[in-house]
Amino acid sequence: MVWGLRDIVLREGGPRMVIFAGKGGLGKTTSSAALAYAAALAKKKVLCFSTDPQASLSDIFERNIFGKGEVEVAPNLYVVEIDADAKVGAYIEEVKQRIKDMYKLEEIPPEIEAYIDSSVAEPAMYESATYDAMADYLARGDYDLYVFDMPPFGHGIRMLTMADVLTSWVEKLTEVREKAREYDEIASKLKGERLVKEDEILNELKQIRDKLTTFTDFMRERTKSAFFMVMTPEMMSVHDTERALEAFKSIGLSLAGIVLNKVLPRDFHSSPSPYISYRYRQQESVMRVIEEKFGDLVVAAIPMFPREPKGLDGLREVAKHLVDGVTKLW
């Protein structure tokens, strides 16, 4: 049994990307921040990236970093919280400008503009912007370690399959464009600047596809990335984790381990408070289920703290349990 992530992540030749996944509110962001801080203390240049639109890393690090790009919060430790809404808005404006340029329009017809604007409300737009930003940072290769706090489970799955969807879309567009070239009558209508513009757009789609595919392939390679699920000792979390493991398996992702968060200390067993002792006994029964179902997948345990861990001092305390494995369960 491995306890702690130091020998998994921070060893020589370890993964360059670490991803924490799971339902919202279980401790993914805290785990991401604590691991990133521990890696920075180990002299690695680290980027910690949160996909949470609620600016949770700002809260944990007690710094306003939302939408400010890469912010150095400690030596070797850089943190990013993208403003996905702003990124989507800029992309929508770019799409409108390209339509104007392609068709030489002064203004886009109102019904078309309304349709384009309505796409901002699509959840896939936010996920696409977030995933694209993650892929961009990895492609630049400026850091020794990338720690990504993924969105809640369902959204995370859609993000991970986005490259596959985009690949199919680009392949279909390419097929259509090649078919058009086969017919002189159609090709003659697409001569000149418009043909060039359409090919430029198709080439750009291919570049985006290639970037996302590279990122997803990197994510699926166990020697390059480590994927951790975060869960709590509650039956609902057990069921959610089982479903998540099946979903990840179906898209070719294998788990590096499970981080068990919010574990009640052993001395709660003898607490004079009936409520606390009952909660501890309830946790014990769930822990037996976790050991049976997930076995050696549990690689780290983080206790329930008296107060929410924040700031570098709080993260250093979390890292003792997450990275160095001072809490052992069985």
C-alpha positions in Angstrom: 0.0 0.0 0.0 1.3 3.4 -1.0 0.5 6.3 1.3 1.0 9.8 0.0 1.7 11.1 -3.5 5.3 12.0 -3.1 6.6 8.7 -4.6 4.0 8.8 -7.3 4.2 12.4 -8.5 7.4 14.0 -7.2 9.9 11.2 -7.9 12.5 11.7 -10.5 11.0 11.0 -13.9 7.5 11.2 -12.5 4.4 12.5 -14.5 4.4 16.1 -15.8 0.6 16.4 -15.5 -1.6 15.6 -12.5 -5.4 15.8 -12.6 -7.8 15.8 -9.7 -11.4 14.8 -10.5 -14.6 14.1 -8.7 -17.9 15.7 -7.6 -18.0 19.3 -6.5 -17.3 20.1 -2.9 -15.1 17.0 -2.1 -11.8 18.8 -2.0 -10.4 18.7 -5.5 -9.2 22.3 -5.5 -7.6 22.0 -2.0 -5.8 18.8 -3.1 -4.6 20.5 -6.3 -3.3 23.5 -4.5 -1.6 21.4 -1.7 0.1 19.2 -4.2 1.2 22.2 -6.3 2.7 23.9 -3.3 4.5 20.7 -2.1 6.0 20.3 -5.6 7.1 24.0 -5.6 8.9 23.4 -2.3 10.6 20.4 -4.0 12.1 22.9 -6.5 9.7 22.1 -9.4 8.3 24.9 -11.4 4.5 24.3 -11.1 1.4 25.6 -12.7 -1.8 25.0 -10.8 -4.9 25.5 -13.0 -8.5 25.5 -11.7 -11.5 25.1 -13.9 -13.9 26.2 -11.2 -15.8 29.4 -12.2 -16.3 30.3 -8.5 -12.6 31.4 -8.1 -11.9 28.8 -5.5 -8.1 29.0 -5.9 -8.4 32.7 -5.1 -10.1 31.8 -1.9 -7.6 29.1 -1.0 -4.5 31.2 -1.7 -6.2 34.3 -0.3 -5.2 36.2 -3.4 -7.4 37.7 -6.1 -6.1 35.8 -9.1 -9.3 35.3 -11.2 -8.8 36.2 -14.8 -5.3 37.6 -14.2 -3.3 35.0 -16.1 -0.4 33.2 -14.4 0.1 34.6 -10.9 3.2 33.6 -8.9 1.8 33.0 -5.3 5.1 31.5 -4.0 8.5 30.7 -5.4 8.1 28.3 -8.3 4.3 28.2 -7.9 2.1 29.8 -10.4 -1.7 29.7 -10.3 -4.3 30.3 -13.0 -8.0 30.8 -12.8 -9.3 31.7 -16.3 -12.2 33.9 -16.9 -13.9 31.5 -19.2 -16.9 33.9 -19.8 -14.5 36.5 -21.2 -12.7 34.0 -23.3 -16.0 32.8 -24.8 -17.1 36.4 -25.4 -13.9 37.1 -27.3 -14.3 34.0 -29.3 -17.8 34.9 -30.3 -16.7 38.4 -31.4 -13.9 36.7 -33.5 -16.5 34.4 -35.2 -18.7 37.4 -36.1 -15.7 39.3 -37.6 -14.7 36.3 -39.7 -18.2 36.0 -41.1 -18.1 39.7 -42.0 -14.7 39.3 -43.6 -15.7 36.2 -45.5 -18.9 37.5 -46.9 -17.8 41.2 -47.1 -20.6 42.3 -44.8 -20.8 45.6 -43.0 -23.2 44.1 -40.4 -24.3 40.5 -39.7 -28.0 39.9 -40.3 -29.9 40.2 -36.9 -31.3 36.6 -37.0 -27.8 35.2 -37.6 -26.2 37.4 -34.9 -28.9 36.3 -32.5 -28.2 32.7 -33.2 -24.4 33.2 -32.7 -25.0 35.1 -29.4 -27.3 32.3 -28.1 -24.4 29.8 -28.3 -22.7 31.6 -25.4 -25.3 29.9 -23.1 -24.3 26.4 -24.3 -22.4 24.6 -21.5 -20.0 23.2 -24.1 -18.8 26.7 -24.9 -17.5 27.1 -21.3 -16.0 23.6 -21.3 -14.4 24.2 -24.7 -12.8 27.5 -23.6 -11.5 25.9 -20.4 -10.1 22.8 -22.1 -8.5 24.9 -24.8 -6.7 27.0 -22.2 -5.5 23.9 -20.4 -4.2 22.5 -23.7 -2.5 25.8 -24.5 -0.5 25.9 -21.2 0.6 22.3 -21.7 1.6 22.9 -25.3 3.8 25.8 -24.3 5.8 23.5 -22.0 7.0 26.3 -19.6 6.5 24.2 -16.4 7.9 21.0 -14.8 4.5 20.0 -13.4 1.0 20.9 -14.4 -1.7 20.4 -11.7 -5.3 20.6 -13.1 -8.4 20.8 -10.9 -11.1 19.3 -13.2 -14.7 20.4 -13.2 -17.3 18.2 -11.5 -17.5 14.7 -12.9 -20.1 15.0 -15.7 -18.6 18.1 -17.1 -15.1 16.7 -16.9 -16.1 13.6 -18.9 -17.5 15.9 -21.7 -14.2 17.9 -21.7 -12.2 14.7 -22.0 -14.2 13.5 -25.0 -14.2 16.9 -26.7 -11.1 16.1 -28.8 -12.7 13.0 -30.2 -15.9 15.0 -31.1 -13.9 17.7 -32.7 -11.8 15.1 -34.6 -15.0 13.6 -36.1 -16.3 17.1 -37.0 -13.1 18.2 -38.7 -12.9 14.9 -40.6 -16.5 15.4 -41.9 -15.8 19.0 -42.9 -12.6 17.9 -44.7 -14.6 15.2 -46.5 -17.2 17.8 -47.6 -14.5 20.3 -48.8 -12.7 17.6 -50.8 -16.0 16.5 -52.4 -16.7 20.1 -53.4 -13.3 20.2 -55.2 -14.3 17.2 -57.3 -17.1 19.0 -58.9 -16.1 21.8 -61.3 -19.4 23.5 -61.1 -19.3 23.8 -57.3 -15.6 24.5 -57.2 -16.0 27.4 -59.7 -18.5 29.0 -57.2 -15.9 28.8 -54.5 -13.0 30.5 -56.3 -10.9 33.3 -55.1 -10.9 34.8 -51.7 -13.9 32.9 -50.3 -12.2 29.6 -51.1 -9.0 30.7 -49.4 -10.9 31.9 -46.4 -12.8 28.7 -46.0 -9.6 26.7 -46.3 -8.0 29.0 -43.7 -10.8 28.2 -41.3 -10.6 24.5 -41.9 -6.9 24.6 -41.4 -7.4 26.4 -38.1 -9.9 23.8 -37.0 -7.4 21.1 -37.8 -4.8 22.9 -35.6 -7.3 23.1 -32.8 -8.1 19.4 -33.2 -4.4 18.5 -33.2 -3.7 20.5 -30.1 -6.6 19.0 -28.2 -5.8 15.5 -29.4 -2.2 15.9 -28.2 -3.5 17.1 -24.8 -5.9 14.2 -24.5 -3.3 11.6 -25.6 -0.9 13.1 -23.0 -3.6 12.8 -20.4 -4.2 9.1 -21.2 -0.5 8.2 -21.0 0.3 6.9 -17.5 4.0 7.7 -17.7 3.2 11.4 -18.5 0.1 12.0 -16.4 -1.5 10.9 -13.1 -5.2 10.9 -12.7 -6.6 11.0 -9.1 -10.2 10.8 -7.9 -11.1 12.7 -4.7 -13.9 11.2 -2.6 -15.2 11.3 1.0 -16.1 8.5 3.4 -19.8 8.6 2.6 -21.9 6.1 0.6 -23.0 8.6 -1.9 -19.4 9.4 -2.7 -18.7 5.6 -3.0 -21.5 5.3 -5.6 -20.3 8.4 -7.5 -16.7 7.1 -7.6 -17.8 3.7 -8.9 -19.7 5.4 -11.8 -16.8 7.7 -12.5 -14.3 4.8 -12.7 -16.5 3.0 -15.2 -16.8 6.2 -17.3 -13.1 6.9 -17.2 -12.4 3.3 -18.2 -14.7 3.7 -21.2 -12.7 6.6 -22.6 -9.3 5.0 -22.0 -8.3 6.7 -18.7 -6.7 4.6 -16.0 -6.6 5.9 -12.4 -3.3 6.6 -10.5 -5.2 6.5 -7.2 -8.0 7.7 -5.0 -7.6 10.5 -2.4 -9.9 10.1 0.5 -10.8 13.5 2.0 -12.5 14.7 5.2 -11.6 11.6 7.3 -12.7 11.9 10.9 -9.8 11.4 13.4 -9.6 8.1 15.3 -10.1 9.7 18.7 -13.6 10.7 17.6 -14.5 7.1 18.4 -14.5 7.8 22.1 -16.0 11.3 22.0 -18.4 12.1 24.7 -20.7 13.7 22.1 -23.2 11.1 20.9 -23.4 12.9 17.5 -19.7 12.8 16.9 -19.3 9.1 18.1 -22.2 8.1 15.8 -20.7 9.9 12.9 -17.4 8.1 13.5 -19.1 4.7 13.6 -21.0 5.5 10.5 -17.7 6.4 8.8 -16.1 3.2 9.9 -18.8 1.2 8.1 -18.2 3.1 4.9 -14.5 2.8 5.2 -14.9 -1.0 5.2 -16.9 -0.7 2.0 -14.2 1.6 0.5 -11.4 -0.9 1.3 -13.4 -3.7 -0.2 -14.4 -1.9 -3.4 -11.3 0.1 -4.1 -8.6 -1.7 -2.3 -5.1 -0.4 -3.2 -6.5 2.5 -5.2 -6.7 4.6 -2.0 -3.2 6.2 -1.9 -3.7 9.2 0.4 -6.0 10.3 3.2 -6.7 13.8 4.4 -8.4 14.3 7.7 -11.2 16.6 8.6 -9.6 19.8 9.8 -11.0 22.0 12.6 -11.2 24.9 10.1 -11.0 25.2 6.4 -7.3 25.1 5.3 -6.4 28.3 3.5 -3.2 30.2 2.7 0.3 28.6 2.4 0.3 27.5 6.0 -3.0 25.7 5.6 -1.8 24.0 2.4 1.4 22.9 4.0 -0.7 21.1 6.6 -2.8 19.4 3.9 0.3 18.4 2.0 1.6 16.5 5.0 -1.3 14.1 4.6 -1.7 14.3 0.8 1.9 14.1 -0.2 3.8 12.6 2.7 1.0 10.2 3.8 1.1 10.8 7.6 -2.5 9.6 7.8 -2.9 5.8 7.3 -6.2 4.1 7.3 -5.5 0.4 7.3 
